[in-house]
Amino acid sequence: DVDKAVKAARKAFERGSPWRTMDASERGRLLNKLADLVERDRLILATMEAINGGKLFSTAYLMDLGACTKTLRYCAGWADKIHGRTVPMDGNFFTFTRHEPIGVCGQIIPWNFPLVMFIWKIAPALCCGNTVVVKPAEQTPLTALYMGSLIKE
């Protein structure tokens, strides 16, 4: 399974692929759309967190889901603001830095904050143009699976 997931993530990251050629502002728009979907399904996700890991529903609903949407929107705002800069140099030289995505990011999600950690790990990676393979804890996979369906949506 992991080999198939990494192969798919590598294919999505290939030069010329829709993901690699997507404008940074579009990545930000997609992260904001995901935040909208998380807000829309807040009740479902909080219920899953309570069933999934035994968390209090009120904590999941009020704290965890709030942290998730804030993180998604924060990273969405950064998507088109990550860029290199020109650095002054002596002589006849031109120096610059360039920020580029690194590729496939493997994200292992712990059992104790499954939804929050899922968002904390994927949002910055996607914001920067990377692709992601997520491995949720086997004890608490429900919200990661549901998030996969929201991402697909």
C-alpha positions in Angstrom: 0.0 0.0 0.0 2.7 2.5 0.9 4.5 1.8 -2.4 1.3 2.6 -4.3 0.8 5.8 -2.3 4.4 7.0 -2.8 4.2 6.2 -6.5 1.0 8.2 -6.9 2.5 11.2 -4.9 5.7 11.1 -7.1 3.5 11.0 -10.2 1.6 14.0 -8.9 4.9 15.8 -8.3 6.4 15.2 -11.7 7.5 18.2 -13.7 4.7 19.4 -15.9 2.0 17.8 -13.8 -1.1 19.8 -12.9 0.0 20.1 -9.3 3.6 21.3 -10.2 2.3 23.8 -12.7 -0.5 25.1 -10.4 -0.1 28.8 -9.4 0.7 29.3 -5.7 -2.4 31.4 -5.4 -4.5 28.5 -6.6 -2.9 26.2 -3.9 -4.0 28.9 -1.4 -7.5 28.9 -2.8 -7.7 25.1 -2.5 -6.5 25.2 1.1 -9.1 27.8 1.9 -11.7 25.6 0.2 -10.6 22.7 2.4 -11.0 24.9 5.5 -14.5 25.7 4.3 -15.3 22.0 4.0 -13.9 21.3 7.5 -16.1 24.0 8.8 -19.1 22.6 6.9 -18.5 19.1 8.4 -17.4 20.3 11.8 -20.1 18.3 13.6 -19.2 15.1 11.7 -15.4 15.5 12.3 -15.9 16.3 16.0 -18.1 13.2 16.4 -15.5 11.1 14.7 -12.7 12.5 16.9 -14.8 11.5 20.0 -15.5 8.0 18.7 -12.0 7.6 17.2 -9.9 8.4 20.2 -12.2 9.0 23.1 -11.8 12.7 23.1 -14.5 14.9 24.6 -16.9 16.0 21.9 -16.8 19.6 23.2 -13.0 19.7 23.1 -12.9 18.3 19.6 -15.7 20.7 18.4 -14.5 23.9 20.1 -10.8 23.5 20.2 -9.5 21.0 17.7 -11.7 22.0 14.8 -11.0 25.7 15.4 -7.3 25.0 15.3 -7.7 23.0 12.1 -9.5 25.7 10.2 -7.1 28.4 11.5 -4.1 26.4 10.4 -5.5 25.7 6.9 -6.4 29.4 6.4 -3.0 30.5 7.8 -1.1 28.2 5.3 -3.5 29.2 2.5 -2.4 32.8 3.1 1.2 32.0 2.9 1.0 29.9 -0.4 1.7 32.9 -2.7 4.0 34.7 -0.3 6.8 32.2 -0.2 9.5 33.4 -2.5 13.2 34.0 -2.8 15.1 37.2 -2.7 18.0 39.0 -4.3 21.0 39.3 -2.1 23.5 42.2 -2.5 27.0 41.1 -3.5 30.4 42.7 -4.1 31.7 42.8 -7.6 30.1 41.6 -10.8 27.9 39.0 -9.2 24.2 38.4 -9.0 23.0 36.3 -6.0 19.5 35.1 -5.3 17.7 32.5 -3.3 14.8 30.4 -4.6 12.3 28.4 -2.5 11.1 25.3 -4.2 9.0 22.3 -3.1 11.1 19.3 -2.2 8.8 16.5 -3.3 6.9 13.8 -1.6 6.5 14.3 2.2 5.7 11.3 4.4 3.5 12.3 7.3 3.0 10.0 10.3 0.0 11.0 12.4 0.0 10.1 16.1 -3.0 8.7 17.9 -3.4 11.4 20.5 -4.4 14.4 18.3 -5.2 12.7 15.0 -7.1 15.5 13.2 -5.1 18.4 14.4 -1.8 16.7 13.6 -3.2 15.7 10.2 -3.8 19.3 9.4 -0.6 20.6 11.0 1.4 18.2 8.8 -0.3 18.4 5.4 -1.2 22.2 5.3 2.4 23.6 5.3 3.6 20.8 2.9 0.8 21.4 0.4 1.1 25.2 0.8 4.7 25.0 -0.4 3.8 22.8 -3.4 4.9 19.4 -2.0 2.8 16.2 -2.3 2.0 14.2 0.8 1.6 10.6 1.8 -0.2 10.3 5.2 0.0 7.3 7.6 -2.5 7.7 10.4 -2.2 5.8 13.6 -3.9 2.4 13.3 -5.8 3.2 16.6 -7.3 6.5 15.2 -7.7 6.4 11.4 -11.3 7.7 11.0 -10.7 11.4 10.7 -7.7 10.9 8.3 -9.9 8.8 6.1 -12.7 11.4 6.2 -10.2 14.2 5.4 -9.1 12.2 2.4 -12.7 12.4 1.1 -12.9 16.1 1.8 -9.6 16.7 -0.1 -10.9 14.7 -3.0 -14.1 16.8 -3.0 
